[in-house]
Amino acid sequence: MTPAAYCDWVGDDALARRFHDEEWGRDPGDDRAWFELLCLEVFQAGLSWRLVLHRREALRRALEGFEPEALARWDADRIEQALAAPGMIRNRRKLEAVVANARAFRQAVAEGPGFGAWVDRLMASEGEAGVVRAFRRRFRFLGPVLVRSLLESAGRLPLPHDPHCHAAGGRP
């Protein structure tokens, strides 16, 4: 049996293949999973998805399981501690953005009934451009490219599979 072809960013990396086939383009579900995806997008800026996926567990440990309620309470000392954590992506600006975004995320969720519903309301009323504007007003380190990537990753926009990918034209 011939192995399946993947998008070029996946390569032969098993962790990236699992993300590609099991998570990418699917609704994250609950608010914590949405926030984790938002954090991963911030850390991914300027880096490869593969690197971020390989650091995901270290990020999860350093960032209190991507719990926005916990991260929203962080101060400068807690950020310093996280920057020193093993496996952490040591970019202060990104980490400060994640903490600020935890606070903004809580505000969006408070508008109810959850983050996915907030995004879906924006998509329905304003489209992709409106979502980008709303994210740029509310969140840090999330410009148009990362917001589009977040929407694709969360199944809100079509995935940009490479033409040779086994999932091009449909899910595996």
Secondary structure, DSSP 8 states (H G I E B T S, - for coil): -------TTTTT-HHHHHHHHHTTTS---SHHHHHHHHHHHHHHTTS-HHHHHHHHHHHHHHTGGG-HHHHTT--HHHHHHHHTSTT----HHHHHHHHHHHHHHHHHHHTSS-HHHHHHHHHHHHHHHHHHHHHHHH-SS--HHHHHHHHHHTTSS-----TTSTTTTS--
